[in-house]
Amino acid sequence: MSSHAGPGSQADALPPPPEPSYAERARTLVHLARSGALSTLSRRQPGHPFGSVMPYAPDDRGAPLLLISSMAMHTQNLEGDPRASLLVTQPGWTDDPLAGGRVTLVGRALRLPEPERAAARERYLVRQPRAAYWVDFEDFSFWRLEVSDVYFVGGFAAMDWVTGPGYAAAAPDPLADAAEEIIAHMNHDHADALVTLARAHTDAAAEEATMLSVDRLGFRVRVRSGERIHGARIAFPQEVSTPEACRTALIEMLGRARRGAQ
């Protein structure tokens, strides 16, 4: 019935459930967020980092498009030295900030050439509609952070560097835009089903289970067994790419878990 049979069991020798790569998780986070903290090199205090709040829109390679004014201090800094980084944190995270996901994109910020401005304008306004009020002001122009290196942190003990090409070649998770709704629905309407799945796949003694995240390959739960609280990942039987496919996979898994418990 359970894939968790206690310390030293055969289950402990099984490979861990598959997860998206750090490159995919970084692309997903950048896709979901709308702004970050831009660090440029100060002209006023040479060598010192200068932080700014920065709305952005990612292009097809995940490179942030920036709409910035020539009067802004960060723009003046970039005119002097294009090296910059953008820190993006997990949207809506209210728990321990060190346990949330975040990614730092490192590279050079360059002004977009005129032929690319129209496409950038369209893409940017989809993500930042309020910018329509100033997008065509003469002092504003589009820049792009050309990502050369990426540092991803997925919480405690989950962190590593991702190369710029590796980041650009990855794609946001297909469930990214629906994940929040899926998680809320499962936790609110199907808490008993989550306990059944947790007992079948992670801990036979599970008393409570809360879905924390979901992606194309599976989902993560927080499980309570008596006074013990721990996290675990459960894999889907096959990769899913739509909310409907996710629902079908969960129903299939629940049916198997219930049959196994009989």
HELIX and SHEET records of a PDB file:
HELIX    1   1 GLN A   10  ALA A   13  5                                   4    
HELIX    2   2 TYR A   22  LEU A   32  1                                  11    
HELIX    3   3 MET A   73  GLY A   80  1                                   8    
HELIX    4   4 PRO A   97  ALA A   99  5                                   3    
HELIX    5   5 GLU A  114  GLU A  116  5                                   3    
HELIX    6   6 ARG A  117  ARG A  127  1                                  11    
HELIX    7   7 PRO A  129  TYR A  133  5                                   5    
HELIX    8   8 GLY A  164  ALA A  169  1                                   6    
HELIX    9   9 ALA A  179  ASP A  189  1                                  11    
HELIX   10  10 ALA A  191  HIS A  201  1                                  11    
HELIX   11  11 PRO A  243  ALA A  261  1                                  19    
SHEET    1   A 7 PRO A  49  PRO A  55  0                                        
SHEET    2   A 7 SER A  35  LEU A  41 -1                                        
SHEET    3   A 7 ARG A  83  THR A  89 -1                                        
SHEET    4   A 7 ARG A 102  ARG A 111 -1                                        
SHEET    5   A 7 PHE A 140  VAL A 153 -1                                        
SHEET    6   A 7 PRO A  64  SER A  69 -1                                        
SHEET    7   A 7 ALA A  57  PRO A  58 -1                                        
SHEET    1   B 6 PRO A  49  PRO A  55  0                                        
SHEET    2   B 6 SER A  35  LEU A  41 -1                                        
SHEET    3   B 6 ARG A  83  THR A  89 -1                                        
SHEET    4   B 6 ARG A 102  ARG A 111 -1                                        
SHEET    5   B 6 PHE A 140  VAL A 153 -1                                        
SHEET    6   B 6 MET A 159  THR A 163 -1                                        
SHEET    1   C 3 GLU A 208  ASP A 215  0                                        
SHEET    2   C 3 GLY A 218  SER A 225 -1                                        
SHEET    3   C 3 ARG A 228  ALA A 235 -1                                        
END                                                                             
